[in-house]
Amino acid sequence: MPAQALAPEHRVAGNQRPIGGTRTVVLHGPEGGIAATAHCYFPHGPHSPHVRDAWVGLVAVAPEFRGCGLGTRANAEGIRMALDDLGATAVHELVSETNIASRRMMERCGLSRDAQRVCAMAIAADSAKFTR
């Protein structure tokens, strides 16, 4: 079953285009293995003022392909899919302030930091960080 069939779908009043679904970008290396991935979906519910904002992220690049621009390519394709295929009117990404490589990738895709939007994540004090 396709991933998007599992995601909730809803409509915004006055707009008959369905909003919802997901897309996952998979870029393959020359041997056919996965070289890079990215993902997009709509995290906000139907009553949120951000209902048409898609989130793009989970960009991952296999170590042997890092530094070749594949993360930027996968991220850009995730943004394109969110806007063109899923009908988003805006996209956002969450990037740690200390993750310079991801911030540069995001900027190369045309996104910029918005100081008005702040996100935090709560984890147990003894938990290991799972992203850069």
HELIX and SHEET records of a PDB file:
HELIX    1   1 ALA A    3  LEU A    6  5                                   4    
HELIX    2   2 PRO A   63  PHE A   65  5                                   3    
HELIX    3   3 LEU A   70  ARG A   80  1                                  11    
HELIX    4   4 MET A   81  ASP A   85  3                                   5    
HELIX    5   5 ILE A  100  ARG A  108  1                                   9    
SHEET    1   A 2 GLU A   9  HIS A  10  0                                        
SHEET    2   A 2 ILE A  19  GLY A  20 -1                                        
SHEET    1   B 4 THR A  22  HIS A  28  0                                        
SHEET    2   B 4 ILE A  34  TYR A  41 -1                                        
SHEET    3   B 4 ASP A  53  VAL A  61 -1                                        
SHEET    4   B 4 ALA A  90  HIS A  92  1                                        
END                                                                             
